[in-house]
Amino acid sequence: MITYALMFAIGCYALALLFNLYRVVKSPGVTDRILALDTMAVNAIGLFVCFGIWEGTAIFFEASILYAMVGFVSTVAYAKFLLRGDLIE
């Protein structure tokens, strides 16, 4: 039963990633693209966790933690770049 639930969750996360990719390409403003990229990072983390449960290994959980840190830092850096024009003060 857990296999079917994981397959459904992986399908939902994959569909959400496709919708986010569409939003990145077709959004009217840059702030919408930043929000879509951040949401893509969250969905990718969920996908990593689902794959980790499915495979039964801890490497996917470690990868999801690393991806969460990199995704957060990149979102903050990109938003700061749009607000101020430079990253280093």
KOLMARSE-268840 format. One record per atom (N, C-alpha, C): atom name; x, y, z; residue in one letter; residue number from 1. Coordinates in steps of 0.001 Angstrom, whole numbers, plus 500000, padded with zeros to 6 digits. Atoms other than C-alpha are relative to their C-alpha. Example, Ala and Ser with C-alpha at 12.3 -4.5 7.8 and 13.67 -1.06 7.14 Angstrom:
BEGIN
<semar site="N" c1="500890" c2="498810" c3="500000" code="A" pos="1"/>
<semar site="CA" c1="512300" c2="495500" c3="507800" code="A" pos="1"/>
<semar site="C" c1="500900" c2="501200" c3="500000" code="A" pos="1"/>
<semar site="N" c1="499180" c2="498810" c3="499940" code="S" pos="2"/>
<semar site="CA" c1="513670" c2="498940" c3="507140" code="S" pos="2"/>
<semar site="C" c1="499230" c2="501090" c3="500730" code="S" pos="2"/>
REM end
This chain:
BEGIN
<semar site="N" c1="500816" c2="498806" c3="500000" code="M" pos="1"/>
<semar site="CA" c1="500000" c2="500000" c3="500000" code="M" pos="1"/>
<semar site="C" c1="500859" c2="501258" c3="500000" code="M" pos="1"/>
<semar site="N" c1="499123" c2="498828" c3="499955" code="I" pos="2"/>
<semar site="CA" c1="502853" c2="502388" c3="500762" code="I" pos="2"/>
<semar site="C" c1="500621" c2="500275" c3="498634" code="I" pos="2"/>
<semar site="N" c1="499426" c2="499812" c3="501332" code="T" pos="3"/>
<semar site="CA" c1="504219" c2="501806" c3="497260" code="T" pos="3"/>
<semar site="C" c1="499068" c2="500827" c3="499131" code="T" pos="3"/>
<semar site="N" c1="500959" c2="499227" c3="500788" code="Y" pos="4"/>
<semar site="CA" c1="501043" c2="503138" c3="495671" code="Y" pos="4"/>
<semar site="C" c1="499926" c2="501449" c3="500470" code="Y" pos="4"/>
<semar site="N" c1="500015" c2="498641" c3="499463" code="A" pos="5"/>
<semar site="CA" c1="501032" c2="506142" c3="497976" code="A" pos="5"/>
<semar site="C" c1="501250" c2="500765" c3="499568" code="A" pos="5"/>
<semar site="N" c1="498765" c2="499344" c3="500440" code="L" pos="6"/>
<semar site="CA" c1="504664" c2="506896" c3="497110" code="L" pos="6"/>
<semar site="C" c1="499965" c2="500307" c3="498508" code="L" pos="6"/>
<semar site="N" c1="500104" c2="499742" c3="501433" code="M" pos="7"/>
<semar site="CA" c1="503988" c2="506547" c3="493399" code="M" pos="7"/>
<semar site="C" c1="499063" c2="501180" c3="499723" code="M" pos="7"/>
<semar site="N" c1="500913" c2="498872" c3="500147" code="F" pos="8"/>
<semar site="CA" c1="501048" c2="508942" c3="493720" code="F" pos="8"/>
<semar site="C" c1="500674" c2="501308" c3="500408" code="F" pos="8"/>
<semar site="N" c1="499312" c2="498794" c3="499533" code="A" pos="9"/>
<semar site="CA" c1="503139" c2="511436" c3="495710" code="A" pos="9"/>
<semar site="C" c1="501086" c2="500437" c3="499019" code="A" pos="9"/>
<semar site="N" c1="498961" c2="499662" c3="500973" code="I" pos="10"/>
<semar site="CA" c1="506007" c2="511259" c3="493209" code="I" pos="10"/>
<semar site="C" c1="499363" c2="500595" c3="498744" code="I" pos="10"/>
<semar site="N" c1="500711" c2="499445" c3="501150" code="G" pos="11"/>
<semar site="CA" c1="503545" c2="511857" c3="490376" code="G" pos="11"/>
<semar site="C" c1="499500" c2="501416" c3="500251" code="G" pos="11"/>
<semar site="N" c1="500476" c2="498655" c3="499657" code="C" pos="12"/>
<semar site="CA" c1="502063" c2="514854" c3="492174" code="C" pos="12"/>
<semar site="C" c1="501142" c2="501002" c3="500047" code="C" pos="12"/>
<semar site="N" c1="498846" c2="499104" c3="499951" code="Y" pos="13"/>
<semar site="CA" c1="505488" c2="516357" c3="492867" code="Y" pos="13"/>
<semar site="C" c1="500558" c2="500258" c3="498604" code="Y" pos="13"/>
<semar site="N" c1="499512" c2="499812" c3="501368" code="A" pos="14"/>
<semar site="CA" c1="506544" c2="515791" c3="489245" code="A" pos="14"/>
<semar site="C" c1="499077" c2="500940" c3="499225" code="A" pos="14"/>
<semar site="N" c1="500950" c2="499104" c3="500652" code="L" pos="15"/>
<semar site="CA" c1="503379" c2="517472" c3="487998" code="L" pos="15"/>
<semar site="C" c1="500148" c2="501431" c3="500515" code="L" pos="15"/>
<semar site="N" c1="499795" c2="498668" c3="499430" code="A" pos="16"/>
<semar site="CA" c1="503943" c2="520379" c3="490378" code="A" pos="16"/>
<semar site="C" c1="501286" c2="500630" c3="499459" code="A" pos="16"/>
<semar site="N" c1="498770" c2="499464" c3="500585" code="L" pos="17"/>
<semar site="CA" c1="507496" c2="520744" c3="489065" code="L" pos="17"/>
<semar site="C" c1="499776" c2="500467" c3="498562" code="L" pos="17"/>
<semar site="N" c1="500308" c2="499567" c3="501361" code="L" pos="18"/>
<semar site="CA" c1="506167" c2="520921" c3="485516" code="L" pos="18"/>
<semar site="C" c1="499199" c2="501307" c3="499993" code="L" pos="18"/>
<semar site="N" c1="500762" c2="498756" c3="499907" code="F" pos="19"/>
<semar site="CA" c1="503650" c2="523600" c3="486506" code="F" pos="19"/>
<semar site="C" c1="500897" c2="501166" c3="500407" code="F" pos="19"/>
<semar site="N" c1="499072" c2="498949" c3="499596" code="N" pos="20"/>
<semar site="CA" c1="506409" c2="525554" c3="488230" code="N" pos="20"/>
<semar site="C" c1="500935" c2="500387" c3="498866" code="N" pos="20"/>
<semar site="N" c1="499150" c2="499693" c3="501149" code="L" pos="21"/>
<semar site="CA" c1="508625" c2="525269" c3="485177" code="L" pos="21"/>
<semar site="C" c1="499260" c2="500868" c3="498992" code="L" pos="21"/>
<semar site="N" c1="500817" c2="499155" c3="500880" code="Y" pos="22"/>
<semar site="CA" c1="505801" c2="526682" c3="483074" code="Y" pos="22"/>
<semar site="C" c1="499920" c2="501417" c3="500558" code="Y" pos="22"/>
<semar site="N" c1="500097" c2="498679" c3="499376" code="R" pos="23"/>
<semar site="CA" c1="505467" c2="529543" c3="485564" code="R" pos="23"/>
<semar site="C" c1="501310" c2="500759" c3="499898" code="R" pos="23"/>
<semar site="N" c1="498701" c2="499335" c3="500157" code="V" pos="24"/>
<semar site="CA" c1="509196" c2="530273" c3="485382" code="V" pos="24"/>
<semar site="C" c1="500140" c2="500552" c3="498588" code="V" pos="24"/>
<semar site="N" c1="499832" c2="499587" c3="501394" code="V" pos="25"/>
<semar site="CA" c1="509059" c2="530480" c3="481592" code="V" pos="25"/>
<semar site="C" c1="499003" c2="501084" c3="499610" code="V" pos="25"/>
<semar site="N" c1="501068" c2="499128" c3="500482" code="K" pos="26"/>
<semar site="CA" c1="505749" c2="532315" c3="481134" code="K" pos="26"/>
<semar site="C" c1="499534" c2="501070" c3="500986" code="K" pos="26"/>
<semar site="N" c1="500484" c2="499025" c3="499021" code="S" pos="27"/>
<semar site="CA" c1="505517" c2="534596" c3="484165" code="S" pos="27"/>
<semar site="C" c1="500242" c2="501433" c3="499508" code="S" pos="27"/>
<semar site="N" c1="499862" c2="498625" c3="500482" code="P" pos="28"/>
<semar site="CA" c1="505031" c2="538333" c3="483607" code="P" pos="28"/>
<semar site="C" c1="501117" c2="500791" c3="500687" code="P" pos="28"/>
<semar site="N" c1="499001" c2="499214" c3="499279" code="G" pos="29"/>
<semar site="CA" c1="507488" c2="539565" c3="486238" code="G" pos="29"/>
<semar site="C" c1="501107" c2="499146" c3="500579" code="G" pos="29"/>
<semar site="N" c1="498844" c2="500701" c3="499446" code="V" pos="30"/>
<semar site="CA" c1="510801" c2="538696" c3="487780" code="V" pos="30"/>
<semar site="C" c1="499697" c2="499443" c3="501388" code="V" pos="30"/>
<semar site="N" c1="500324" c2="500493" c3="498656" code="T" pos="31"/>
<semar site="CA" c1="509354" c2="538351" c3="491278" code="T" pos="31"/>
<semar site="C" c1="499194" c2="498707" c3="499939" code="T" pos="31"/>
<semar site="N" c1="500738" c2="501251" c3="500172" code="D" pos="32"/>
<semar site="CA" c1="506957" c2="535685" c3="490030" code="D" pos="32"/>
<semar site="C" c1="500948" c2="498849" c3="499665" code="D" pos="32"/>
<semar site="N" c1="499023" c2="501037" c3="500345" code="R" pos="33"/>
<semar site="CA" c1="509915" c2="533792" c3="488597" code="R" pos="33"/>
<semar site="C" c1="500794" c2="499564" c3="501220" code="R" pos="33"/>
<semar site="N" c1="499293" c2="500354" c3="498765" code="I" pos="34"/>
<semar site="CA" c1="511764" c2="533950" c3="491922" code="I" pos="34"/>
<semar site="C" c1="499126" c2="499106" c3="500863" code="I" pos="34"/>
<semar site="N" c1="500927" c2="500803" c3="499201" code="L" pos="35"/>
<semar site="CA" c1="508704" c2="532606" c3="493704" code="L" pos="35"/>
<semar site="C" c1="499825" c2="498605" c3="499410" code="L" pos="35"/>
<semar site="N" c1="500129" c2="501304" c3="500640" code="A" pos="36"/>
<semar site="CA" c1="508333" c2="529810" c3="491144" code="A" pos="36"/>
<semar site="C" c1="501264" c2="499164" c3="500189" code="A" pos="36"/>
<semar site="N" c1="498755" c2="500741" c3="499772" code="L" pos="37"/>
<semar site="CA" c1="512009" c2="528845" c3="491494" code="L" pos="37"/>
<semar site="C" c1="500095" c2="499507" c3="501434" code="L" pos="37"/>
<semar site="N" c1="499985" c2="500427" c3="498607" code="D" pos="38"/>
<semar site="CA" c1="511679" c2="528742" c3="495268" code="D" pos="38"/>
<semar site="C" c1="499014" c2="498855" c3="500223" code="D" pos="38"/>
<semar site="N" c1="500973" c2="501084" c3="499889" code="T" pos="39"/>
<semar site="CA" c1="508569" c2="526579" c3="494968" code="T" pos="39"/>
<semar site="C" c1="500519" c2="498731" c3="499333" code="T" pos="39"/>
<semar site="N" c1="499378" c2="501165" c3="500638" code="M" pos="40"/>
<semar site="CA" c1="510463" c2="524301" c3="492572" code="M" pos="40"/>
<semar site="C" c1="500989" c2="499329" c3="500945" code="M" pos="40"/>
<semar site="N" c1="499055" c2="500571" c3="499044" code="A" pos="41"/>
<semar site="CA" c1="513127" c2="523857" c3="495236" code="A" pos="41"/>
<semar site="C" c1="499266" c2="499208" c3="501081" code="A" pos="41"/>
<semar site="N" c1="500778" c2="500705" c3="498981" code="V" pos="42"/>
<semar site="CA" c1="510505" c2="522891" c3="497811" code="V" pos="42"/>
<semar site="C" c1="499436" c2="498694" c3="499445" code="V" pos="42"/>
<semar site="N" c1="500533" c2="501218" c3="500611" code="N" pos="43"/>
<semar site="CA" c1="508908" c2="520398" c3="495412" code="N" pos="43"/>
<semar site="C" c1="501100" c2="498979" c3="499735" code="N" pos="43"/>
<semar site="N" c1="498879" c2="500923" c3="500216" code="A" pos="44"/>
<semar site="CA" c1="512302" c2="518912" c3="494555" code="A" pos="44"/>
<semar site="C" c1="500418" c2="499345" c3="501314" code="A" pos="44"/>
<semar site="N" c1="499686" c2="500576" c3="498690" code="I" pos="45"/>
<semar site="CA" c1="512968" c2="518421" c3="498269" code="I" pos="45"/>
<semar site="C" c1="498992" c2="498902" c3="500340" code="I" pos="45"/>
<semar site="N" c1="501020" c2="501026" c3="499769" code="G" pos="46"/>
<semar site="CA" c1="509669" c2="516560" c3="498596" code="G" pos="46"/>
<semar site="C" c1="500206" c2="498772" c3="499133" code="G" pos="46"/>
<semar site="N" c1="499716" c2="501111" c3="500903" code="L" pos="47"/>
<semar site="CA" c1="510606" c2="514438" c3="495595" code="L" pos="47"/>
<semar site="C" c1="501184" c2="499183" c3="500504" code="L" pos="47"/>
<semar site="N" c1="498849" c2="500706" c3="499425" code="F" pos="48"/>
<semar site="CA" c1="513979" c2="513585" c3="497163" code="F" pos="48"/>
<semar site="C" c1="499588" c2="499156" c3="501198" code="F" pos="48"/>
<semar site="N" c1="500440" c2="500736" c3="498814" code="V" pos="49"/>
<semar site="CA" c1="512273" c2="512561" c3="500396" code="V" pos="49"/>
<semar site="C" c1="499176" c2="498773" c3="499602" code="V" pos="49"/>
<semar site="N" c1="500786" c2="501153" c3="500468" code="C" pos="50"/>
<semar site="CA" c1="509797" c2="510348" c3="498538" code="C" pos="50"/>
<semar site="C" c1="500898" c2="498906" c3="499423" code="C" pos="50"/>
<semar site="N" c1="499063" c2="500991" c3="500523" code="F" pos="51"/>
<semar site="CA" c1="512634" c2="508655" c3="496665" code="F" pos="51"/>
<semar site="C" c1="500793" c2="499331" c3="501127" code="F" pos="51"/>
<semar site="N" c1="499299" c2="500578" c3="498861" code="G" pos="52"/>
<semar site="CA" c1="514448" c2="508174" c3="499982" code="G" pos="52"/>
<semar site="C" c1="499165" c2="498981" c3="500742" code="G" pos="52"/>
<semar site="N" c1="500887" c2="500965" c3="499359" code="I" pos="53"/>
<semar site="CA" c1="511439" c2="506455" c3="501505" code="I" pos="53"/>
<semar site="C" c1="499864" c2="498767" c3="499127" code="I" pos="53"/>
<semar site="N" c1="500188" c2="501115" c3="500924" code="W" pos="54"/>
<semar site="CA" c1="510981" c2="504316" c3="498404" code="W" pos="54"/>
<semar site="C" c1="501226" c2="499087" c3="499974" code="W" pos="54"/>
<semar site="N" c1="498772" c2="500792" c3="500070" code="E" pos="55"/>
<semar site="CA" c1="514620" c2="503194" c3="498233" code="E" pos="55"/>
<semar site="C" c1="500451" c2="499498" c3="501375" code="E" pos="55"/>
<semar site="N" c1="499608" c2="500417" c3="498657" code="G" pos="56"/>
<semar site="CA" c1="515074" c2="502957" c3="501991" code="G" pos="56"/>
<semar site="C" c1="501427" c2="500365" c3="500358" code="G" pos="56"/>
<semar site="N" c1="498643" c2="499558" c3="499706" code="T" pos="57"/>
<semar site="CA" c1="518402" c2="504795" c3="501993" code="T" pos="57"/>
<semar site="C" c1="499967" c2="501412" c3="500565" code="T" pos="57"/>
<semar site="N" c1="499925" c2="498678" c3="499376" code="A" pos="58"/>
<semar site="CA" c1="519483" c2="507856" c3="503918" code="A" pos="58"/>
<semar site="C" c1="500661" c2="501033" c3="499104" code="A" pos="58"/>
<semar site="N" c1="499281" c2="499053" c3="500852" code="I" pos="59"/>
<semar site="CA" c1="521438" c2="509430" c3="501067" code="I" pos="59"/>
<semar site="C" c1="499052" c2="501030" c3="499387" code="I" pos="59"/>
<semar site="N" c1="500960" c2="499054" c3="500556" code="F" pos="60"/>
<semar site="CA" c1="518302" c2="511023" c3="499612" code="F" pos="60"/>
<semar site="C" c1="499581" c2="501039" c3="501032" code="F" pos="60"/>
<semar site="N" c1="500336" c2="499047" c3="498953" code="F" pos="61"/>
<semar site="CA" c1="517491" c2="512627" c3="502959" code="F" pos="61"/>
<semar site="C" c1="501115" c2="501018" c3="500195" code="F" pos="61"/>
<semar site="N" c1="498873" c2="499080" c3="499901" code="E" pos="62"/>
<semar site="CA" c1="520970" c2="514101" c3="503180" code="E" pos="62"/>
<semar site="C" c1="500044" c2="500937" c3="498808" code="E" pos="62"/>
<semar site="N" c1="500045" c2="499164" c3="501195" code="A" pos="63"/>
<semar site="CA" c1="520668" c2="515352" c3="499615" code="A" pos="63"/>
<semar site="C" c1="498888" c2="501035" c3="500096" code="A" pos="63"/>
<semar site="N" c1="501095" c2="499038" c3="499862" code="S" pos="64"/>
<semar site="CA" c1="517335" c2="516972" c3="500430" code="S" pos="64"/>
<semar site="C" c1="500356" c2="501119" c3="500969" code="S" pos="64"/>
<semar site="N" c1="499568" c2="498957" c3="499061" code="I" pos="65"/>
<semar site="CA" c1="518855" c2="518821" c3="503396" code="I" pos="65"/>
<semar site="C" c1="500979" c2="500956" c3="499328" code="I" pos="65"/>
<semar site="N" c1="499055" c2="499147" c3="500719" code="L" pos="66"/>
<semar site="CA" c1="521726" c2="520085" c3="501253" code="L" pos="66"/>
<semar site="C" c1="499301" c2="500854" c3="498956" code="L" pos="66"/>
<semar site="N" c1="500738" c2="499252" c3="501013" code="Y" pos="67"/>
<semar site="CA" c1="519335" c2="521102" c3="498489" code="Y" pos="67"/>
<semar site="C" c1="499149" c2="501096" c3="500638" code="Y" pos="67"/>
<semar site="N" c1="500781" c2="498981" c3="499299" code="A" pos="68"/>
<semar site="CA" c1="517182" c2="522964" c3="501010" code="A" pos="68"/>
<semar site="C" c1="500875" c2="501194" c3="500377" code="A" pos="68"/>
<semar site="N" c1="499098" c2="498897" c3="499645" code="M" pos="69"/>
<semar site="CA" c1="520166" c2="524978" c3="502227" code="M" pos="69"/>
<semar site="C" c1="500414" c2="500805" c3="498779" code="M" pos="69"/>
<semar site="N" c1="499582" c2="499304" c3="501214" code="V" pos="70"/>
<semar site="CA" c1="521353" c2="525805" c3="498724" code="V" pos="70"/>
<semar site="C" c1="498827" c2="500767" c3="499392" code="V" pos="70"/>
<semar site="N" c1="501175" c2="499325" c3="500541" code="G" pos="71"/>
<semar site="CA" c1="517824" c2="526659" c3="497581" code="G" pos="71"/>
<semar site="C" c1="499647" c2="501256" c3="500778" code="G" pos="71"/>
<semar site="N" c1="500301" c2="498826" c3="499183" code="F" pos="72"/>
<semar site="CA" c1="517265" c2="529035" c3="500494" code="F" pos="72"/>
<semar site="C" c1="501005" c2="501111" c3="499748" code="F" pos="72"/>
<semar site="N" c1="498962" c2="498988" c3="500203" code="V" pos="73"/>
<semar site="CA" c1="520583" c2="530816" c3="500034" code="V" pos="73"/>
<semar site="C" c1="499893" c2="500613" c3="498605" code="V" pos="73"/>
<semar site="N" c1="500105" c2="499454" c3="501351" code="S" pos="74"/>
<semar site="CA" c1="520103" c2="531174" c3="496283" code="S" pos="74"/>
<semar site="C" c1="498775" c2="500896" c3="499851" code="S" pos="74"/>
<semar site="N" c1="501184" c2="499142" c3="500063" code="T" pos="75"/>
<semar site="CA" c1="516589" c2="532588" c3="496709" code="T" pos="75"/>
<semar site="C" c1="500247" c2="501333" c3="500678" code="T" pos="75"/>
<semar site="N" c1="499700" c2="498758" c3="499291" code="V" pos="76"/>
<semar site="CA" c1="517768" c2="535140" c3="499241" code="V" pos="76"/>
<semar site="C" c1="500994" c2="500842" c3="499209" code="V" pos="76"/>
<semar site="N" c1="499007" c2="499261" c3="500776" code="A" pos="77"/>
<semar site="CA" c1="520771" c2="536092" c3="497098" code="A" pos="77"/>
<semar site="C" c1="499382" c2="500632" c3="498759" code="A" pos="77"/>
<semar site="N" c1="500633" c2="499459" c3="501194" code="Y" pos="78"/>
<semar site="CA" c1="518648" c2="536536" c3="493988" code="Y" pos="78"/>
<semar site="C" c1="499060" c2="501153" c3="500344" code="Y" pos="78"/>
<semar site="N" c1="500886" c2="498919" c3="499580" code="A" pos="79"/>
<semar site="CA" c1="516083" c2="538645" c3="495842" code="A" pos="79"/>
<semar site="C" c1="500799" c2="501232" c3="500414" code="A" pos="79"/>
<semar site="N" c1="499149" c2="498878" c3="499598" code="K" pos="80"/>
<semar site="CA" c1="518844" c2="540792" c3="497344" code="K" pos="80"/>
<semar site="C" c1="500608" c2="500676" c3="498778" code="K" pos="80"/>
<semar site="N" c1="499454" c2="499436" c3="501226" code="F" pos="81"/>
<semar site="CA" c1="520379" c2="541241" c3="493905" code="F" pos="81"/>
<semar site="C" c1="498957" c2="500862" c3="499284" code="F" pos="81"/>
<semar site="N" c1="501041" c2="499203" c3="500654" code="L" pos="82"/>
<semar site="CA" c1="517052" c2="542467" c3="492527" code="L" pos="82"/>
<semar site="C" c1="499691" c2="501277" c3="500762" code="L" pos="82"/>
<semar site="N" c1="500306" c2="498807" c3="499208" code="L" pos="83"/>
<semar site="CA" c1="516523" c2="544891" c3="495401" code="L" pos="83"/>
<semar site="C" c1="501117" c2="501031" c3="499963" code="L" pos="83"/>
<semar site="N" c1="498888" c2="499063" c3="499843" code="R" pos="84"/>
<semar site="CA" c1="519998" c2="546413" c3="495644" code="R" pos="84"/>
<semar site="C" c1="500910" c2="500102" c3="498781" code="R" pos="84"/>
<semar site="N" c1="499157" c2="499942" c3="501177" code="G" pos="85"/>
<semar site="CA" c1="521766" c2="545569" c3="492407" code="G" pos="85"/>
<semar site="C" c1="501367" c2="499365" c3="500163" code="G" pos="85"/>
<semar site="N" c1="498751" c2="500704" c3="499762" code="D" pos="86"/>
<semar site="CA" c1="524764" c2="543920" c3="494047" code="D" pos="86"/>
<semar site="C" c1="499831" c2="499051" c3="501170" code="D" pos="86"/>
<semar site="N" c1="500100" c2="500984" c3="498923" code="L" pos="87"/>
<semar site="CA" c1="525382" c2="541014" c3="496381" code="L" pos="87"/>
<semar site="C" c1="500932" c2="500307" c3="501159" code="L" pos="87"/>
<semar site="N" c1="498996" c2="499729" c3="498981" code="I" pos="88"/>
<semar site="CA" c1="528453" c2="542190" c3="498278" code="I" pos="88"/>
<semar site="C" c1="499994" c2="501495" c3="500300" code="I" pos="88"/>
<semar site="N" c1="500036" c2="498568" c3="499612" code="E" pos="89"/>
<semar site="CA" c1="528268" c2="545425" c3="500233" code="E" pos="89"/>
<semar site="C" c1="501362" c2="500486" c3="500371" code="E" pos="89"/>
REM end
